Amino acid sequence: MKQIYLDYASTTPVEEGVVKKMTDFMSFDGNFGNPASRSHSFGWKADEAVEEARNNLATLIGCDPREIIWTSGATESDNLAIKGAARFYKNKGNHLVTSKIEHKAVLDPFRQLEEEGFEVTYLEPNSSGEITVEQVAEAVTDKTILVSLMHMNNELGTITDIDSIGELTRSKGIILHVDAAQSIGKISINMSSNKIDLLSISAHKFYGPKGIGALYIRQFPRIRLTPLIDGGGQETSLRSGTLPVPLCIGFGEAAKISMSRLRQEKERTKKLRDYFYKNLKKNIKNIFINGHISKRLPANLNISIPGINSENLIKNLKNTVISSGSACTSNNIEASYVLSGMGLSKEVVNSSIRIGIGRYTTKKDINNAIKDITDTVKKLR
């Protein structure tokens, strides 16, 4: 039996159409030029293709293409947005706000900024794993210059009300950064109608290549950043370095494909997710969802199976690939700080598993996964 991949929140396979588009920009027979070499046709063609890709991404998120710069991934985008904004606007204030359940790519830059003299407030999630606009309102002060919160939590799937938080931060003249690595290409977002100032995106989360990301930087009102990388002045001097043309092309093509399938895939994955949980719950007693029941990504589930250690479950599954609510750091198993931050017991945290459904998941896959998980749980119990 084939492996059943249900870890789409970790990464996605590259869409075949994306692979084909990328290969046209690699070899001598294709368009391998440097987009910064505008003195000949090789450079012109590469530059045109990169800008077409930028336009595709801009269409997906509803913004001006000039508001997008390429990065190596969401991690770099997070670092550029957080460190870049804090350092540029440090004369206006030294207070920053984030949450305890952010990705490490957000938490670690904040810890570095604390060493530079900034003060950081780390918000705690409620029992549903949410960070609310009321919490943000209570945390900000007249010295706050930046709020950074993820759109969708990578472990829980819980969605943050970034529209309401954006209204709050804009009314107070505070910059809002959103890590949208898990949500872009899966649910709709329109930068022309919200008040988000900085948005981090990753291609490999929605069927594009690894090693490429983007940062949206609002032009009106204009957001200024201090760059992390200096060099040749590419990407309006905010991210110097020769652009990886094939990766940019792949990112743009993935965005174009996702745009055309967004509503259909959202509905399909939600049906599969609900079917999975309903039927798994019939087979296994006492399981429950971690995080908000309805305010979550359609394709995501985080569930706990009391009495079962998630790592043991994952290792003993025959054909199903899932992840746990625990993260492996070197050779040590570290309890999920996201689930622990919600106040869940150690037993619940250690029995949690994350299910990520995606473009290539079928109902047959779901049925086979339910059987595999059920059989394994019975053996372990």
C-alpha positions as CSV (number, residue, x, y, z in Angstrom):
1,M,0.0,0.0,0.0
2,K,1.3,3.5,-0.8
3,Q,2.3,6.0,1.9
4,I,-0.6,8.3,2.9
5,Y,0.8,11.8,3.3
6,L,-1.1,13.9,5.8
7,D,1.6,16.4,6.8
8,Y,0.8,19.2,4.4
9,A,1.2,21.8,7.1
10,S,4.9,20.9,7.2
11,T,5.5,21.1,3.4
12,T,3.8,20.3,0.1
13,P,5.0,18.5,-3.0
14,V,5.7,20.8,-5.9
15,E,2.9,21.0,-8.5
16,E,3.9,19.3,-11.8
17,G,3.0,22.4,-13.8
18,V,5.3,24.4,-11.5
19,V,8.2,22.0,-12.0
20,K,7.8,22.3,-15.8
21,K,7.7,26.1,-15.6
22,M,10.9,26.2,-13.5
23,T,12.9,23.9,-15.7
24,D,12.5,26.4,-18.6
25,F,14.7,28.8,-16.7
26,M,17.6,26.6,-15.8
27,S,19.5,25.2,-18.8
28,F,21.4,26.8,-21.7
29,D,18.5,25.9,-24.0
30,G,16.1,27.8,-21.7
31,N,16.1,31.3,-20.2
32,F,19.0,31.1,-17.7
33,G,19.8,34.8,-17.6
34,N,20.5,37.1,-14.6
35,P,17.5,39.5,-14.3
36,A,20.0,42.2,-13.2
37,S,21.9,42.0,-16.5
38,R,19.6,44.3,-18.5
39,S,22.2,45.0,-21.3
40,H,21.1,41.9,-23.3
41,S,18.1,39.7,-24.1
42,F,19.0,37.0,-21.6
43,G,18.7,39.4,-18.7
44,W,15.6,41.1,-20.2
45,K,13.8,37.8,-20.5
46,A,14.7,36.7,-17.0
47,D,13.6,40.0,-15.6
48,E,10.3,39.9,-17.4
49,A,9.6,36.4,-16.2
50,V,10.5,37.4,-12.6
51,E,8.1,40.3,-12.8
52,E,5.4,38.2,-14.2
53,A,5.8,35.9,-11.2
54,R,5.7,38.9,-8.9
55,N,2.4,39.9,-10.6
56,N,1.0,36.4,-10.0
57,L,1.7,36.6,-6.3
58,A,0.3,40.1,-6.1
59,T,-2.9,39.0,-7.7
60,L,-3.2,36.1,-5.2
61,I,-3.0,38.4,-2.2
62,G,-4.6,41.5,-3.7
63,C,-1.8,44.1,-3.7
64,D,0.5,46.1,-6.0
65,P,3.4,44.0,-7.3
66,R,5.8,46.8,-6.2
67,E,4.9,45.9,-2.6
68,I,6.4,42.4,-2.9
69,I,10.1,41.5,-2.5
70,W,11.6,38.1,-2.8
71,T,13.4,36.3,0.1
72,S,14.7,32.9,0.7
73,G,11.6,31.8,2.6
74,A,9.2,32.9,5.4
75,T,12.0,32.7,8.0
76,E,14.0,35.4,6.3
77,S,10.8,37.4,5.6
78,D,9.9,37.2,9.3
79,N,13.4,38.3,10.3
80,L,13.5,41.2,7.8
81,A,10.1,42.4,8.8
82,I,10.6,42.2,12.6
83,K,14.2,43.3,12.9
84,G,13.9,45.7,10.0
85,A,10.9,47.6,11.3
86,A,12.1,47.6,15.0
87,R,15.5,49.0,14.1
88,F,14.2,51.6,11.6
89,Y,11.6,53.0,14.0
90,K,13.4,52.6,17.3
91,N,13.5,56.4,17.7
92,K,9.7,56.3,18.0
93,G,9.6,53.7,20.7
94,N,11.1,50.5,22.0
95,H,8.1,48.3,22.8
96,L,7.1,45.3,20.7
97,V,4.2,42.9,21.0
98,T,4.0,39.2,19.8
99,S,2.6,36.0,21.3
100,K,4.0,32.9,23.0
101,I,2.7,30.6,20.3
102,E,4.4,32.1,17.3
103,H,6.8,30.2,15.0
104,K,10.4,30.1,16.1
105,A,11.2,32.3,13.1
106,V,9.3,35.0,14.9
107,L,10.2,34.3,18.5
108,D,13.9,34.1,18.0
109,P,14.2,37.6,16.3
110,F,12.2,39.1,19.2
111,R,14.6,37.5,21.7
112,Q,17.5,39.0,19.8
113,L,15.8,42.4,19.8
114,E,15.4,42.2,23.6
115,E,19.2,41.8,23.8
116,E,19.4,45.1,21.8
117,G,17.3,46.9,24.4
118,F,13.8,46.5,23.1
119,E,11.0,45.5,25.5
120,V,8.7,42.7,24.3
121,T,5.3,41.7,25.5
122,Y,4.5,38.0,24.8
123,L,0.7,37.4,24.8
124,E,-0.7,34.1,26.0
125,P,-3.4,32.3,24.0
126,N,-6.8,31.6,25.4
127,S,-8.1,28.0,25.9
128,S,-9.0,27.8,22.2
129,G,-5.5,28.8,21.2
130,E,-6.5,32.3,20.0
131,I,-4.8,35.7,20.4
132,T,-7.6,38.2,20.5
133,V,-7.8,41.9,19.6
134,E,-8.7,42.7,23.2
135,Q,-5.4,41.2,24.3
136,V,-3.5,43.3,21.8
137,A,-5.4,46.5,22.8
138,E,-4.5,45.9,26.5
139,A,-0.8,45.2,25.7
140,V,0.0,48.2,23.4
141,T,1.4,51.4,24.9
142,D,2.4,54.8,23.5
143,K,5.9,53.3,23.0
144,T,4.7,50.3,20.9
145,I,6.0,50.4,17.4
146,L,5.4,46.8,16.2
147,V,2.9,44.0,16.7
148,S,3.7,40.6,15.1
149,L,1.1,37.8,15.0
150,M,0.7,34.8,12.7
151,H,-2.4,34.5,10.6
152,M,-2.8,30.8,11.2
153,N,-1.0,28.8,13.9
154,N,1.2,26.1,12.3
155,E,0.4,23.5,15.0
156,L,-3.2,24.2,15.9
157,G,-4.6,25.5,12.6
158,T,-6.3,28.3,14.6
159,I,-6.9,31.5,12.7
160,T,-6.2,34.9,14.2
161,D,-8.6,37.8,13.6
162,I,-5.9,39.9,11.8
163,D,-8.5,42.2,10.2
164,S,-9.7,43.5,13.6
165,I,-6.2,43.6,15.0
166,G,-5.1,45.6,11.9
167,E,-7.9,48.2,12.5
168,L,-6.6,48.6,16.0
169,T,-2.9,48.9,15.2
170,R,-3.6,51.3,12.3
171,S,-5.7,53.6,14.5
172,K,-2.7,53.8,16.9
173,G,0.0,54.2,14.3
174,I,1.6,50.8,15.1
175,I,3.0,48.6,12.4
176,L,1.4,45.1,12.1
177,H,3.4,42.2,10.8
178,V,1.7,38.9,10.0
179,D,3.3,35.6,9.4
180,A,1.0,34.1,6.7
181,A,3.1,31.1,5.8
182,Q,0.4,28.6,6.6
183,S,-2.6,30.5,5.2
184,I,-1.6,32.0,1.8
185,G,-2.8,29.8,-1.1
186,K,-5.3,28.1,1.2
187,I,-7.7,30.8,2.3
188,S,-8.4,34.2,0.8
189,I,-6.6,37.3,1.9
190,N,-6.8,40.8,0.3
191,M,-4.1,43.3,1.2
192,S,-6.0,46.1,-0.4
193,S,-8.8,45.9,2.1
194,N,-7.0,45.1,5.3
195,K,-4.6,47.1,7.5
196,I,-1.7,44.7,7.6
197,D,1.6,46.5,7.0
198,L,4.0,43.5,6.5
199,L,3.2,40.0,5.4
200,S,5.5,37.0,5.3
201,I,4.9,34.2,2.7
202,S,6.5,30.8,1.9
203,A,6.2,29.0,-1.5
204,H,6.6,25.5,-0.3
205,K,3.5,25.7,1.9
206,F,1.3,25.8,-1.2
207,Y,2.9,23.6,-3.9
208,G,5.8,25.8,-4.8
209,P,9.5,25.1,-4.4
210,K,11.5,25.3,-1.2
211,G,14.1,28.0,-0.7
212,I,11.9,31.0,-1.9
213,G,9.6,33.3,0.0
214,A,8.3,36.8,-0.1
215,L,7.7,39.8,2.1
216,Y,4.8,42.2,1.4
217,I,5.7,45.8,2.4
218,R,2.8,48.3,2.3
219,Q,3.5,51.4,0.3
220,F,0.6,53.6,1.6
221,P,1.1,54.4,4.4
222,R,4.7,53.7,3.5
223,I,6.6,51.2,5.7
224,R,10.4,51.6,6.0
225,L,12.8,48.8,6.9
226,T,16.4,48.5,7.8
227,P,17.8,45.7,5.5
228,L,19.5,42.6,6.9
229,I,21.6,42.0,3.7
230,D,23.7,44.6,1.9
231,G,25.1,44.2,-1.5
232,G,24.1,44.9,-5.1
233,G,20.9,46.7,-4.3
234,Q,18.4,44.2,-5.7
235,E,14.8,44.2,-4.5
236,T,14.9,48.0,-3.8
237,S,18.1,47.5,-1.7
238,L,16.0,45.6,0.9
239,R,17.3,42.2,-0.1
240,S,20.5,42.3,-2.1
241,G,21.7,39.2,-4.0
242,T,21.2,37.7,-7.4
243,L,17.6,36.5,-7.7
244,P,17.0,32.7,-8.0
245,V,15.0,33.0,-11.2
246,P,13.7,29.4,-11.3
247,L,12.5,29.6,-7.7
248,C,10.8,33.0,-8.3
249,I,9.1,31.5,-11.4
250,G,8.0,28.5,-9.5
251,F,6.6,30.7,-6.7
252,G,4.6,32.8,-9.2
253,E,3.2,29.7,-11.0
254,A,2.2,28.1,-7.7
255,A,0.4,31.4,-6.8
256,K,-1.4,31.4,-10.2
257,I,-2.5,27.8,-9.8
258,S,-3.6,28.3,-6.2
259,M,-5.6,31.4,-7.2
260,S,-7.6,29.4,-9.7
261,R,-8.3,26.5,-7.2
262,L,-8.7,28.4,-3.9
263,R,-12.4,28.1,-3.3
264,Q,-12.7,24.5,-4.7
265,E,-9.7,23.2,-2.6
266,K,-11.0,25.0,0.5
267,E,-14.3,23.3,0.3
268,R,-12.9,19.9,-0.6
269,T,-10.3,19.7,2.1
270,K,-12.8,20.9,4.7
271,K,-15.1,18.0,3.8
272,L,-12.3,15.5,4.0
273,R,-11.1,16.9,7.3
274,D,-14.6,16.8,8.9
275,Y,-15.1,13.3,7.5
276,F,-11.8,12.2,8.9
277,Y,-12.5,13.5,12.4
278,K,-16.1,12.2,12.5
279,N,-15.1,8.7,11.6
280,L,-12.0,8.5,13.6
281,K,-14.1,9.6,16.6
282,K,-16.4,6.6,16.0
283,N,-13.5,4.2,16.2
284,I,-11.4,5.8,19.0
285,K,-13.1,6.9,22.2
286,N,-12.3,10.1,24.1
287,I,-10.4,11.9,21.3
288,F,-10.8,15.7,21.1
289,I,-9.7,18.7,19.0
290,N,-7.1,21.1,20.3
291,G,-7.7,24.7,19.3
292,H,-10.8,26.5,18.1
293,I,-13.4,24.1,16.7
294,S,-14.5,26.4,13.8
295,K,-11.9,29.2,13.5
296,R,-9.3,27.0,11.9
297,L,-7.7,26.3,8.5
298,P,-10.1,24.0,6.6
299,A,-7.4,21.4,5.9
300,N,-6.0,21.2,9.5
301,L,-6.7,19.2,12.6
302,N,-4.8,18.9,15.9
303,I,-6.2,16.2,18.0
304,S,-5.3,14.4,21.3
305,I,-5.7,10.7,21.9
306,P,-5.5,10.2,25.7
307,G,-3.4,7.3,26.8
308,I,-1.3,7.3,23.7
309,N,2.1,8.9,23.2
310,S,2.1,10.6,19.9
311,E,5.7,9.8,19.0
312,N,5.0,6.1,19.6
313,L,1.9,6.3,17.5
314,I,3.7,8.0,14.6
315,K,6.5,5.5,14.6
316,N,4.2,2.5,14.6
317,L,1.8,3.6,11.8
318,K,2.2,1.3,8.8
319,N,1.4,3.7,5.9
320,T,0.3,7.0,7.3
321,V,2.6,10.1,7.5
322,I,1.5,12.6,10.2
323,S,3.3,14.8,12.7
324,S,2.9,15.4,16.4
325,G,2.4,18.3,18.6
326,S,5.9,17.8,19.9
327,A,9.0,19.0,18.1
328,C,12.2,17.0,17.8
329,T,15.2,19.1,18.8
330,S,18.5,17.2,18.2
331,N,18.0,13.9,20.1
332,N,15.6,15.3,22.6
333,I,11.8,15.3,22.5
334,E,10.5,18.7,23.6
335,A,6.9,19.2,24.6
336,S,5.0,21.6,22.2
337,Y,5.3,25.1,23.6
338,V,2.2,26.0,21.6
339,L,0.0,23.4,23.3
340,S,1.6,23.9,26.7
341,G,1.0,27.7,26.3
342,M,-2.7,27.0,26.1
343,G,-2.6,25.5,29.6
344,L,-3.1,21.9,28.4
345,S,-1.8,19.1,30.6
346,K,1.4,17.3,29.8
347,E,-0.6,14.2,29.0
348,V,-2.8,16.0,26.5
349,V,0.2,17.7,24.9
350,N,2.2,14.4,24.6
351,S,-0.8,12.6,23.0
352,S,-1.5,15.2,20.3
353,I,-1.1,14.7,16.6
354,R,-1.4,17.1,13.7
355,I,-3.3,16.2,10.5
356,G,-2.7,18.2,7.4
357,I,-4.8,17.5,4.3
358,G,-3.9,18.7,0.9
359,R,-4.3,18.9,-2.9
360,Y,-3.5,15.2,-3.5
361,T,-5.4,13.7,-0.6
362,T,-8.3,11.4,-1.6
363,K,-11.2,10.0,0.4
364,K,-9.6,6.6,0.0
365,D,-6.5,8.0,1.6
366,I,-8.6,9.2,4.5
367,N,-10.3,5.9,5.0
368,N,-7.0,4.0,4.9
369,A,-5.5,6.5,7.4
370,I,-8.4,6.1,9.8
371,K,-8.0,2.3,9.7
372,D,-4.2,2.6,10.2
373,I,-4.5,5.0,13.1
374,T,-7.3,3.0,14.7
375,D,-5.5,-0.3,14.5
376,T,-2.3,1.2,15.8
377,V,-4.0,2.9,18.8
378,K,-5.6,-0.4,19.7
379,K,-2.3,-2.1,19.7
380,L,-0.6,0.6,21.8
381,R,-3.4,0.7,24.3
